[in-house]
Amino acid sequence: MVRETRLSPADMIAPLFVRHGSGLREPIPSMPGQYHLSVDELVSDCAGLHALGVPAVILFGLPAYKDEAAAEAYAEDGIVQLGLRAVREAVPDMILITDVCLCQYMSHGHCGVLLDGQVDNDVTLELLAQVAVSHALAGADVVAPSDMMDGRVGAIRGALDGEGLSGTAILAYSAKFASAFYGPFRDAAHSAPQEGDRRGYQMDPANAREALREVELDIAEGADMVMVKPAMPYLDVLRRVRESTQVPVAAYQVSGEYAMIEAAAAQGLIDRRAAVLESLTAIRRAGADLILTYYAGQVAKWLS
């Protein structure tokens, strides 16, 4: 009765990886219990999550091809677009969120267009806006730009409104740090940069005040929700963001956090269930309204 912080399936967003093909459920070696799903398997997982009370998923696509224009990211028959239409038809009440970035679709693995070896921020904005519009037209309720380009929220909001899609919400990856905890995801999404790194556009892990400025800018440009990523190493930032803004705040329990728990539990070093629930409670306690977590379905079963 006196517990101050509570977990609920309604707080959670499940990240899912969708790929071309049918009848495919391919294990992701670096993330035990997670899979690359064909569209039919994606629909099945979404139906199961919805039945457990998990209200939302965020989709990451594995394209059939990569190029230097990220063409499949905004193609009508792109993998995310196909997944959106299928889930929208089969599970109409599921809240569908899409990751808006170019890294999985670029042959070089960076989050934007490269010119002379450097990411061109302004050219990239045009492509990100196309991606967001294509996702919204295919059925996305929320688009979530994760690229960390300057001005991308404003560009996406303008493009959505220009297409009559003002009801599509934006969940901005506002405080996304250049973290060591993304390794398993880059393996899962086949999105590691071919050369260099992303420290030129992701945030310095040492900076907290900068995170507050990034959040303020994104809200001013039209973000409906903001995110801190990763979660556990940045609980102090999450608390400061929560206290500084009135919009909903999300936190992403990223692949490295997930993989560490799984590895330690597999060695018998920690109690898996207790560690998962404690870590998610900490994220909620620090101020997250929403948690993106690979444990969403499992936790929903535990809490039922």
Secondary structure, DSSP 8 states (H G I E B T S, - for coil): ---S----GGGEEEEEEEESSSS-EEE-TTSTT-EEE-HHHHHHHHHHHHHTT--EEEEEEE-S--BTT-GGGG-TT-HHHHHHHHHHHHSTTSEEEEEE-STTTBTT--SS-EETTEE-HHHHHHHHHHHHHHHHHHT-SEEEE-S--TTHHHHHHHHHHHTT-TT-EEEEEEEEB--GGGHHHHHHTT---SSS-STTTSB-TT-SHHHHHHHHHHHHHT-SEEEEESSGGGHHHHHHHHHH-SS-EEEEE-HHHHHHHHHHHHTTSS-HHHHHHHHHHHHHHHT-SEEEETTHHHHHHHH-
